[in-house]
Amino acid sequence: MPSPISLRPRVKSALLWGAVGFMAFLVLVQGYALVVEPLVSITQGAGIALLVAAGTAAGAYVLEHRIAAWSAQRAVSETNSHNDAD
């Protein structure tokens, strides 16, 4: 039985964030169309959503590990500052 395609966690996370960006953009365009008027056609909206997805995925891939490292460093420094206050 062939094994499913295995992606590195960082790539999988970036692709999932891209999917979130894709769907969020489509929801916003649809909401605007319901309230005011359509800004773009369905085809144009899907094309722009693909660009948003690519940008979101690229941003997540580039920034995610940096944000995680910053967050971990901040948590350690806050823990140390709380321990020093005792």
C-alpha positions in Angstrom: 0.0 0.0 0.0 1.6 3.3 -1.0 2.2 5.8 1.7 0.5 9.2 1.6 2.6 12.2 0.7 4.5 13.4 3.7 5.1 17.1 4.1 7.4 18.8 6.5 5.4 20.4 9.3 6.6 23.9 8.3 5.4 23.4 4.7 2.1 21.8 5.8 1.5 24.8 8.2 2.2 27.3 5.5 -0.2 25.5 3.1 -2.9 25.5 5.7 -2.5 29.2 6.4 -2.7 29.7 2.6 -6.0 27.9 2.6 -7.2 30.1 5.4 -6.2 33.2 3.5 -8.0 31.9 0.4 -11.2 31.2 2.2 -11.1 34.4 4.2 -10.8 36.5 1.1 -13.7 34.7 -0.6 -15.9 35.2 2.5 -15.1 38.9 2.6 -15.8 39.4 -1.1 -19.1 37.5 -0.8 -20.1 39.5 2.3 -19.4 42.7 0.5 -21.4 41.5 -2.5 -24.4 40.7 -0.2 -24.3 44.1 1.6 -23.4 46.5 -1.2 -22.7 45.2 -4.7 -20.3 42.7 -6.3 -16.8 44.2 -6.6 -15.5 41.4 -9.0 -16.8 38.5 -10.9 -16.6 35.0 -9.4 -13.7 34.2 -11.7 -11.8 37.4 -10.8 -12.5 36.8 -7.1 -11.1 33.2 -7.3 -8.0 34.5 -9.1 -7.4 37.2 -6.5 -8.1 34.6 -3.8 -5.3 32.4 -5.2 -2.9 35.3 -5.1 -3.9 36.0 -1.5 -3.4 32.3 -0.7 0.1 32.3 -2.2 1.0 35.5 -0.3 -0.3 34.1 2.9 1.4 30.8 2.5 4.7 32.5 1.6 4.4 34.8 4.6 3.6 32.0 6.9 6.6 29.9 5.7 9.0 32.8 6.1 7.8 34.3 9.4 6.3 31.4 11.4 9.6 30.1 12.8 10.8 33.6 13.6 7.6 34.4 15.5 7.8 31.1 17.3 11.4 31.8 18.4 10.5 35.3 19.5 7.5 34.0 21.5 9.6 31.3 23.2 12.3 33.9 24.1 9.7 36.3 25.4 8.1 33.5 27.6 11.5 32.6 29.0 12.4 36.2 29.8 9.0 36.8 31.5 9.4 33.6 33.5 12.9 34.7 34.6 11.7 38.2 35.5 8.8 36.7 37.6 11.2 34.3 39.4 13.6 37.2 40.2 10.8 39.2 41.8 10.3 36.5 44.5 
